[in-house]
Amino acid sequence: MNEIDDLLGTNSNSKSDNYNNRNYSKNNWKEQNRKRNEAYKKMDDMSFNISKDGNMFIQYLNILSRFEKYSVGNCLLILETEPNAIQIKEKKDWIDKGYDTIENAKSMTILEPNKVDGKVYYNPKDEYDISQTNAPIPKEKTYKNKEMLLAIFSICDKENVTRQVVDILPSGNKGAEYIESENKLYMCRGLKPEYLIKTVIQEIARIEIKNFENSEMKEFKTYCISYMLCKKYGLDISKFDFSNLPKDLINKAKGKEIRKELDDIRTNFIEINSKVAEYFEKEEKSKKNKEQGR
């Protein structure tokens, strides 16, 4: 064997290695493509499943309330594999944090967007929920009704929405009501806190999507956002009812049409939740500064 050939990789063994590498790359691409297509099918299947089953829809909202940074499609993939998922990472990321997956750990496949030459490609990626590792389960923080109301009122202040406490709403009902023409939020006195919060949040959601045409879907979307915020911040969700899903959702012919409606809900939820989270972060920082005597 010539030394130059060996260095430059022109010997027969190197040619064989190159062939094996190409063959592995081809097989790996096939496997990636199989998992990608399987993920897309699961997204469609889950889209139709949750659009026709109120209990499954609640499970989807639970996932979205914890994984709002993930796309609708990936939330559906998480739901399909681990409906009680709390925190997911790749195996190597868990290891980097000093933890490992348990024996016979079950992974889930999500699709990770990658932009190449101006085009977005979605590559399958295996991740593990914290329940599939030896990491400690984090304790969820809960908030009091008054704290949540103050957070919601901070959104009103940012939107220059005035508030008024009344005995009966302009509509004649009990609860909360946002009147767009007045840019005012009316709230009834004497209500049970959990009901008041639910209706107030719903009206705040209505403010965020006030340009959306009045329809059954608009009411449904505000209801979903109210549920997710209550769920996320540990408030009472026992009175929410998703047994009657809107016909506009049930009758969608394609999975991507259902996901479009779900993405609208996700977008508005993220917008409102970011403002609530910002309020609580400021309150926490102020509390720490007081404790440190600043």
LINFENVEN-V340117 format. One record per helix or strand. SS is the DSSP state (h for helix, s for strand). FROM is the first residue (numbers start at 1). TO is the last residue. If there is no record, write none. Layout:
ss={SS & SS}
from={FROM & FROM}
to={TO & TO}
This chain:
ss={h & h & h & h & s & h & s & s & s & h & s & h & s & s & s & h & h & h & h}
from={3 & 12 & 54 & 72 & 88 & 91 & 101 & 108 & 119 & 130 & 133 & 145 & 162 & 176 & 184 & 193 & 216 & 247 & 255}
to={8 & 52 & 66 & 81 & 89 & 96 & 101 & 116 & 129 & 132 & 133 & 158 & 166 & 179 & 188 & 208 & 232 & 250 & 291}
